[in-house]
Amino acid sequence: GECSGGVRRLIKALALESATRRQRREDFNCLSVKQALGVVAWWMTRRWGRMAVLTAAQVKEHALIHVAGSEQAFRDARARVPPPDGAADAFWAHRRTARDGGSYAGRGFGG
């Protein structure tokens, strides 16, 4: 993954700190500090990139929920709407929901 020079320096310093510890070298199945340095730096860079992607997606999802509401809340609110009264109401309910693929979509009255 691509990251800034500061992030690369941070990862390199953290990898060096981890690689000098025998337990960490064993955790990563490495025999030498040099080998562990490369493996730990690669692992941290990969982990950092994955967390950046996930965090960006979570921020966007959170913003969309606040702006538009969640799809589940929309479905739940729609389910609480009382059933239509009579054929005329069923026609208009169908017209409303056919546009957005709701529960009446594709049933009777054309549309």
Backbone hydrogen bonds in HBPLUS format (Angstrom, degrees):
<---DONOR---> <-ACCEPTOR-->    atom                        ^
c    i                          cat <-CA-CA->   ^        H-A-AA   ^      H-
h    n   atom  resd res      DA  || num        DHA   H-A  angle D-A-AA Bond
n    s   type  num  typ     dist DA aas  dist angle  dist       angle   num
A0008-ARG N   A0004-SER O   3.00 MM   4  6.33 157.4  2.05 149.5 156.2     1
A0009-ARG N   A0005-GLY O   2.91 MM   4  6.16 154.6  1.98 147.4 154.0     2
A0010-LEU N   A0006-GLY O   2.98 MM   4  6.19 156.4  2.04 144.1 150.6     3
A0011-ILE N   A0007-VAL O   2.88 MM   4  6.10 165.1  1.90 153.8 157.4     4
A0012-LYS N   A0008-ARG O   2.89 MM   4  6.05 157.9  1.94 145.7 152.2     5
A0013-ALA N   A0009-ARG O   2.94 MM   4  6.13 157.0  1.99 146.9 152.9     6
A0014-LEU N   A0010-LEU O   2.90 MM   4  6.13 162.5  1.93 153.2 158.2     7
A0015-ALA N   A0011-ILE O   2.80 MM   4  5.90 156.0  1.86 147.8 155.1     8
A0016-LEU N   A0012-LYS O   2.92 MM   4  6.07 154.2  1.99 143.6 150.4     9
A0017-GLU N   A0013-ALA O   3.00 MM   4  6.21 158.8  2.05 145.2 150.9    10
A0018-SER N   A0014-LEU O   2.93 MM   4  6.16 157.1  1.98 146.8 153.1    11
A0019-ALA N   A0015-ALA O   2.76 MM   4  5.85 158.1  1.80 149.1 155.9    12
A0020-THR N   A0016-LEU O   3.16 MM   4  6.25 141.5  2.32 144.3 151.4    13
A0021-ARG N   A0018-SER O   3.15 MM   3  5.56 156.5  2.21 109.7 116.9    14
A0025-ARG N   A0021-ARG O   3.06 MM   4  6.44 158.6  2.11 153.5 159.9    15
A0026-GLU N   A0022-ARG O   2.97 MM   4  6.25 155.9  2.03 151.3 157.9    16
A0027-ASP N   A0023-GLN O   2.85 MM   4  6.12 148.3  1.95 142.7 152.3    17
A0028-PHE N   A0024-ARG O   3.01 MM   4  6.29 148.8  2.11 149.3 156.1    18
A0030-CYS N   A0025-ARG O   2.79 MM   5  5.04 176.1  1.79 150.3 151.6    19
A0029-ASN N   A0026-GLU O   3.02 MM   3  4.67 156.2  2.07  97.1 104.1    20
A0036-ALA N   A0032-SER O   3.00 MM   4  6.19 163.4  2.03 146.3 151.4    21
A0037-LEU N   A0033-VAL O   2.79 MM   4  5.94 148.6  1.89 147.5 156.4    22
A0038-GLY N   A0034-LYS O   3.29 MM   4  6.61 159.2  2.34 148.5 151.3    23
A0039-VAL N   A0035-GLN O   3.10 MM   4  6.37 167.1  2.12 153.5 157.2    24
A0040-VAL N   A0036-ALA O   2.82 MM   4  5.80 170.0  1.83 153.7 157.2    25
A0041-ALA N   A0037-LEU O   3.00 MM   4  5.96 157.0  2.05 141.1 148.2    26
A0042-TRP N   A0038-GLY O   2.97 MM   4  6.09 159.6  2.01 145.4 151.2    27
A0043-TRP N   A0039-VAL O   2.92 MM   4  6.13 163.0  1.95 150.4 155.2    28
A0044-MET N   A0040-VAL O   2.85 MM   4  6.04 163.9  1.88 152.2 156.3    29
A0045-THR N   A0041-ALA O   2.94 MM   4  6.06 160.8  1.98 148.5 153.9    30
A0046-ARG N   A0042-TRP O   2.99 MM   4  6.16 161.9  2.02 150.5 155.5    31
A0047-ARG N   A0043-TRP O   2.88 MM   4  6.06 162.9  1.91 150.0 155.3    32
A0048-TRP N   A0044-MET O   2.77 MM   4  5.85 160.2  1.81 149.4 155.2    33
A0049-GLY N   A0045-THR O   3.00 MM   4  6.17 162.9  2.03 147.9 152.0    34
A0050-ARG N   A0046-ARG O   2.99 MM   4  6.22 161.7  2.03 150.6 155.7    35
A0051-MET N   A0047-ARG O   2.95 MM   4  6.15 161.9  1.99 151.6 156.4    36
A0052-ALA N   A0048-TRP O   2.94 MM   4  6.17 148.2  2.04 145.2 154.5    37
A0053-VAL N   A0049-GLY O   3.04 MM   4  6.31 158.5  2.08 151.2 155.7    38
A0054-LEU N   A0050-ARG O   2.99 MM   4  6.22 169.2  2.00 153.0 156.1    39
A0055-THR N   A0051-MET O   2.87 MM   4  5.90 160.7  1.91 145.4 151.2    40
A0056-ALA N   A0052-ALA O   3.00 MM   4  6.11 158.1  2.05 144.1 150.0    41
A0057-ALA N   A0053-VAL O   3.03 MM   4  6.28 157.5  2.08 149.6 155.6    42
A0058-GLN N   A0054-LEU O   2.91 MM   4  6.15 156.1  1.97 149.4 156.2    43
A0059-VAL N   A0055-THR O   2.94 MM   4  6.13 155.9  1.99 149.9 155.9    44
A0060-LYS N   A0056-ALA O   3.07 MM   4  6.31 160.7  2.11 146.8 151.6    45
A0061-GLU N   A0057-ALA O   2.91 MM   4  6.10 162.6  1.94 150.4 155.5    46
A0062-HIS N   A0058-GLN O   2.90 MM   4  6.00 161.1  1.94 147.2 152.4    47
A0063-ALA N   A0059-VAL O   2.99 MM   4  6.18 157.0  2.04 146.1 152.3    48
A0064-LEU N   A0060-LYS O   2.91 MM   4  6.14 160.6  1.95 151.7 157.0    49
A0065-ILE N   A0061-GLU O   2.94 MM   4  6.15 156.9  1.99 150.5 156.6    50
A0066-HIS N   A0062-HIS O   3.14 MM   4  6.38 155.0  2.21 143.9 150.1    51
A0067-VAL N   A0063-ALA O   2.99 MM   4  6.21 144.5  2.11 144.9 155.1    52
A0068-ALA N   A0064-LEU O   2.74 MM   4  5.71 171.6  1.75 156.8 159.4    53
A0069-GLY N   A0065-ILE O   2.74 MM   4  4.28 133.6  1.95 114.5 126.1    54
A0074-PHE N   A0070-SER O   3.03 MM   4  6.30 152.2  2.11 145.3 153.5    55
A0075-ARG N   A0071-GLU O   2.94 MM   4  6.23 158.7  1.98 150.0 155.1    56
A0076-ASP N   A0072-GLN O   2.90 MM   4  6.11 161.5  1.93 150.8 156.2    57
A0077-ALA N   A0073-ALA O   2.94 MM   4  6.07 158.3  1.99 145.3 150.9    58
A0078-ARG N   A0074-PHE O   2.98 MM   4  6.16 155.3  2.05 145.1 152.3    59
A0079-ALA N   A0075-ARG O   2.91 MM   4  6.13 146.9  2.02 146.6 155.5    60
A0080-ARG N   A0076-ASP O   3.24 MM   4  6.50 132.8  2.47 138.6 149.6    61
A0080-ARG N   A0077-ALA O   3.23 MM   3  5.28 136.2  2.43  96.2 107.7    62
A0081-VAL N   A0078-ARG O   3.25 MM   3  5.47 159.9  2.29 105.1 111.2    63
A0090-ALA N   A0086-GLY O   3.06 MM   4  6.27 151.9  2.14 142.8 151.5    64
A0091-PHE N   A0087-ALA O   2.86 MM   4  6.09 151.2  1.94 148.0 155.3    65
A0092-TRP N   A0088-ALA O   3.08 MM   4  6.44 164.5  2.10 151.8 154.5    66
A0093-ALA N   A0089-ASP O   2.79 MM   4  5.94 155.0  1.85 149.0 157.1    67
A0094-HIS N   A0090-ALA O   2.85 MM   4  5.94 154.9  1.92 143.0 150.0    68
A0095-ARG N   A0091-PHE O   2.95 MM   4  6.26 155.4  2.01 147.4 154.3    69
A0096-ARG N   A0092-TRP O   2.93 MM   4  6.15 156.1  1.99 145.5 151.6    70
A0097-THR N   A0093-ALA O   2.96 MM   4  6.18 162.4  1.99 150.7 155.3    71
A0098-ALA N   A0094-HIS O   2.76 MM   4  5.71 144.8  1.89 150.4 159.2    72
A0102-GLY N   A0097-THR O   2.67 MM   5  4.43 164.5  1.69 139.5 138.8    73
A0101-GLY N   A0098-ALA O   3.42 MM   3  4.98 167.7  2.44  94.8  98.2    74
A0105-ALA N   A0102-GLY O   3.12 MM   3  5.48 157.3  2.17 112.2 119.3    75
A0107-ARG N   A0104-TYR O   3.20 MM   3  5.82 154.0  2.27 146.4 142.5    76
